Amino acid sequence: MPWNNLQEESVSLGKGIMMDFVLIPSGSFVMGSPIDETGRFDDETQCIVTISKPFYLGRYLVTQEQWEVVMGGNPSLSKGKKNPVENVSWQESKSFLKGLSKLTSKTGYRLPTEAEWEYACRAGTSTPYNCGNVLTSNDANFDERIGKTSKVGQYSPNAFGLYDMHGNVSEWCADLYGEYPLGSVADPSGPRRGKFRVLRGGSFCNHLSVLRSACRNIVGPPYKNAGTGFRVVRSCKPRSAGVNNHSDLYGQPLDFVSGVQLPYREAAGEKFGKCKKVENCYLERQPQADQSRVKDSSELVVRIEPGVTMHFLVIPAGTFWMGSPANEIGRYEDELLHKVTLSKPYYMSKFPVTQAQWLAVMGTNPSYSKGKQKPAENITWEDCQRFILRLRAKTGMQGVRLPTEAEWEYACRAGTMDAYYFGPALRTDDANFLATGIGTTTSVGKYPPNRFGLYDMHGNVWEWCADWFGNYPEGPVTDPTGPRRGKFHLTRGGSFLNRASVVRAADRNVIGPPFRNGATGFRLACDYFPIGIGN
């Protein structure tokens, strides 16, 4: 139930546009998630957190009309005055706060800390969502059911009177990303140094498990897309000397942890991002892929221009189990385990498409982290199609294309059945992912290849697939290509920004074709033609 007599404040931005705040009382709560919470990541270790001072928090996400009156433009991809502003980076949200202070002649505007955000989101609850154990389409905008943002305030508020704490857009927090402390802590604000920031609450395009109160989405500050926005904190000031910040408004601080005993921190001695060992529970063991066909075939080498080539390897036909077993750590519901047969061999590029290759074909380089042998990134699904058309025209290779999801996962697994082609766990020596701490892309081929000779199938950059997103079939299937129509495509393999569980062979990242960021690239497949040695 909502607290009685919630204190509110409205700030005028001019032109009839207001920004509404709710005063969040001080108090203590259990931050993080219990080890049996569905969808839990291993960086959500529970700790007792005290928020020692009340603070004002935006009742709604920052809207596009609010952004426009402060900043004079609108970066959002899905337009609507009352829709949340999106496609906003962490730095851009900070610029808005400076502009807001100047416009209103008020100080104290900032982003919430992670602890403040989760405390405000939970509003006294300890369930995965502030509405209970289950989230439905009546509770929030998520899972691409609408396919874009919705007007703020369309769904029911939490007990503090805050709207859209789950879904619509992910919300920037002030902190640098770091592991939670053991035991109890007051007013945590994250580590003093780091490379990554945190988004909270999930967005319209995220699976419901990402919308959980405890879920932490770790990204670089330049990151932005149609699902990233924010809400504003305004710090309280004493009413007069000797009086605590509005402490009288709520009486005693709220206590949501009385009698709570935290579970033993099972990962206390581990570095984050490591996966626990799980037993193989596939329905049946698949035969190892026939490696001799790969070893006996030469690479197909495609010359794009002098000094710039693209290498393809033959991937043999075969049958494998696509998806993940029910107890694989980090598994999502859309990874239903099913048998897939690929009836024909095909070529797969040995590396993700590099910036040198992209530049040779397209004449420009959209990538954020420059380097000729680094993967091309900041690329949409449509950009991939343009590249393919020009590559066909330039080289005469008419069969070149994006791989299907099935082709991608089969090529990634290379006859293995664990979460990663290295085994059940991923080490920092295996791939460029979050735990390495590198914080940017690396040159392709830096890490060991899989059994098919393919590099960077885990991490570095996400890789676009050809298919529209759809649910997997329950029975066996041959040469699947996804549904004929849809709104969303997929990227596979994870990136340098992602935890180990997101870099799994079975993980499916469902996003719209216009999506682009500095962690999204691609590799190519090609229809097989038995020519022996390529040109």
Helices and strands as residue ranges (DSSP letters): E 8-14, E 17-24, E 27-31, E 47-51, E 55-58, H 64-71, H 90-104, E 109-110, H 114-122, E 170-176, E 184-186, E 197-200, G 208-211, E 217-219, E 228-229, E 233-235, G 247-249, E 254-255, H 291-295, E 300-305, E 308-315, E 318-322, E 338-342, E 346-349, H 355-362, H 381-395, E 400-401, H 405-413, G 434-436, E 462-468, E 477-478, E 489-492, G 500-503, E 509-511, E 520-521, E 525-527
